[in-house]
Amino acid sequence: MTSPPSPFACVLDARALLGECPVWSDGEQVLYWVDIDAPALNRFDPASGRNTAMPMPEAIGCFALRAGGGFVVALRDGFWFAAADGRLERKVADAPYDPAHHRFNDGRCDPQGRFLAGSMNERRDANSAALVRLDPDLTVTRILGDMMVSNGLAFSPDGRTMYHADTPTHVVRAYDYDAATGLPSRPRVLARWSGETERPDGAAVDVEGCYWTAFYRGGRVLRIAPSGETLQDLRVPALCPTMCALGGPERKTLYVTSARKGRDPDELARFPHSGGIFALPVDVPGLPSIPFAG
């Protein structure tokens, strides 16, 4: 019995090793994203189909647009400011881990414009990764620990709930989020899975407060209500989707990045667009991307 076809279209056959961190720019009407292992920050224009790669000197886990222009980027060795063309301008903080076996992974800005970035333990031998917060004054604060692969960071429309996943645990948690202090508290389980391929990766939240998560190695994205109920379960034409973003003129296009790294030839024959960016029209718009206030 064959699987039903995926509703997604491949809008950029990027063949990325590890595509991640899609961020929609309302002002430019483009999708920025990273290939962690290329390594590069990319600018994709859906109107023209053109993608511009901006090489980085080392692994780039995540980034955010800056309110004053350009980007803040989380490279393996720390946080940097980059110009609009991707050129690194200055390092603003060291990485809070040993870069020999850790790197930054998933991240985004909170509603107040503080940049939150999580790390991952590449050895996967200890829960030594953490979620840290870079404030506009460029101080770095550790806000969550005891994890292996920080992922799934997103905020509710009112900014009072923070979502986060440690991918190997197969759990997404919700936290109360204090807007004044930028600290999460009172963790509870939003959703939990048990299947080997049900591994929550990057995420996005729409205006109804529903949480979109990508299943790395599961070839699916799910839309989950704030109650934890799964509302949609959609196949992606790649087994390793990595993160969701809602963009387009009305933020009603669901974009999904994916990975090609480490996939075997048989899988790539079945899913030739692995490493591409996929898109699907949806009914509920997403939230605007918040720029870094520093």
N, C-alpha and C positions, 0 to 999 in steps of 0.2 A: 504494500500500500504506500503510495507516494504522499509526501507532505504537501499541504496546500501551498500555493505560491505566496511569496512575501508581498505585502502591499507597498513596500518601500521601493523607490527608484534610486539607482546609484547616480548621484549628480556630480561626483568627482571621483574618477577612478585613480585615486592618489597612490595606491599601492604603498601606503605608509607602513613602516615597521610597527609603530605603536602610536596610532592616531589617538589624540586625547584632547580634553579641555576645549570644546567648542564654545565660543563666546560671540553672541550676536551684537553687532554695533548698530543701534537704531539710526545714529547720525550718518553713517556711511552706507548702511544697508548692505553690509558684508558680514561674512562669518570668519572670525579669526579662530585658529586651532593650532595645536602643536603635534609634531611627530617627535615624541620623547627621545627616540634613539637615532634620528637622522643625524644630529638633532637640529630642529628648526621650528621657528614660529612661522605660521602661514596666514595668508590673507586670501580668502576665496570670495569672489564676486559672483553670486548666482546669476545675475543678469547677463553677464558676458561669458560665464563659465571659466574665467581666468583665475588661476591660483598663483600667488607669488610667495615663494619660500624665502625666509629670512634666516640664514644659518646662524646657529648658536655654537659657542665653543665647547659646550658640554651638555649633558642631559638637561632638558627643560621639562619640569614636571607640570607646571601650571603657570598662569599669568593672569593679570587683569589690566583692563584699560585704565589710564590715569585721567583724572578730571582735567588736568592741565595739558593733556596730550601725551602721546607715547604710551609706554607700558611699565608695569612693575612685573618682573619675571622671577620665578623661583628656579634657579639653576642648581646643579648638584652642590656647588660650593657656597651658595647663599642667595640672598635677594639682591637684585640689580634693577636700576632704572634703565630703560631702553628708549631710544627715539622712535618716532613713527615709522622709520624705515628699518627698525630692528637693531640698529647699531647700539651696542652697550655704551652707556654714558658713565655710570659710576655704581660701585658696589655700596649697598646701604646697610647690609647686615650679613654676618657669617651664618652658615648653616648650623643648626643646633644639634648636630649629630656628626658621626665619623663618616665622611664622604667616601671612604674606602669600601663601605658595604651598605650605605644608606643613601637615598636620594629623595628629593621632593616628589610628590605624586599629585593627588587631586587638591584643588583649592578654588576659592572664589572670594569676592568681597561680601561682607555683611551689609545690611541696609544702611549702616552708618558710614560706610566707605572704608572700613578696616579690612585688610587682606588676610584671610585665613588660609593657611597652606598645611597640608598633612604630609608626612614622610612615609617611607616604607623601608622595611628591612629586606634587602635583596637576598640575604642568606636564608631568610625565613626560618631562623632557628631560635628566635626569641621575640617576645612582644616588646620590642625596644623602640618602636616608632611612636610618633606623637603628632598632635595637631597644635600648631602655634598660630599666634595672631601678630601681624605686623601693623602697628598703629601708624597714623599719619605723622607722628613725631619720630617714627622709625625705631621705636623700641619693640622688642620681640618678647612675647609672653607665651609660655606653654599653657594650654588650656585643657588638653586631654592627653592621657598617656595610656599605657598598657594595651598596645595594639601592634599588629604586624604590617598591615597594608591599609593606610588611611584612604578612605574613599567616600563617595556618595554625599558630599557636603552640599546642603541646600537649606533655604530658609522659607518659612511660610509667608504668605502675602503680607501679614501684619508684622512680620519680623520677630514675633514672640516665640517661635519654635524653630529650633535648629535640628536638621536631620544629618545623620552621619552613619557610615558603615565601616566596619573592619572586615574587608572582603572574605578572608578565610573562615570567619565565624558564620557566614551566611545569614547575618542579622543586620537590619536597619533599625537604628534607634532614634527616637525623638527626645529632645531636651528642651526644657524651658531656657530661653535665651534672654539675658538681661541687656537691654539696649544701652544702659548707662555704663556698665562695666565690661561688656563684651565677653561675659562668661556664661557657659552652659551649666545647667543643674537639673536635677530630678530626671535621670534617664529612665526611659521605658521603651519596650519593644514596639516598633511600628509593624514590622513584618519579619517573619523567620521562615527559612526554607531548609530542606534537608538533602535535596538532590546534589550530587557532585557538580553538576553543571549550573546549578542555581546560585551563582556567585555575584552578588550585587556590586556593581562597579560605579561609574559616574552617574550623576542624576541631575534633574531639573524639576522645578515646581511651576505649575500653571496658576492662573488667577483664581481658580476654584480651590486652590490649596492642595491639589493632587500631586503626588510625587511620582515622577517618571524615573525608572531605573533600568540600566542595561545589565544583562546577564552575560558576563565574560565567560566564554566557552559554552554558553547556553543558546546563543543565536536568537535571543528574544529581548524585547523591551516590555516592561510592565508599567501600567498606570495604576497607582495605589491611592485610595481615598485616605483622608486624614484618620479615618477609623481603622485603617489597616486592611480594608477589603480591596481585593484586586478587581479593578473595573475593566481593564483591557490587558490582553496578552498577545503581543504581535511578533511574528517572525521577522527576522532581519536576514538578508541574503549574505551573511557572514557569521561564522560561529563565535567570533570574538568581538561583538560590539563593546564599546568602552564607555561612552558617555553621551548624554542627551542634551540638547539645547533647543529652545523654541525661538524661531526667528522669522524672517520674512516681513513684508510691509505691515502686517497686522500681528506679527509674532504668532502666526497660526500654521507655521511649517515646523514639523518636528525633524530636527537634524540629529543624526547619529554617527559618531566616528567609530572606527574599527581598527583592528590590528591584523597584521600579516606575519609578524615575527614568530618563528618557531612552529608554524603550521605545516603539516606534512603535505607531500605532493597530491595525495588522493583528496585531501580536504580542499586544497586550492583548485583542483580540477572541478570539484563540485561547487565551490564558492569562489569563482575567479576574481570577483571584485573585493575580496577580503583586503582590508587596508584602505578601502574607499570611504567616502562620506555618502550617507543615504538620507533621503528626505521623504516625508509623508505629510500631506495636508491633514490638519486636525481641526476640530470644532472649537476648542477652548484655547484662547491665547496664553502665551507665557508672560512671565514677569520681565520687566526691563533689566538689562545687565547694569549692575551698580559699579561705577568706576572707583578706583582707589583715591582717597581724599588727600593723600600726601604728595 
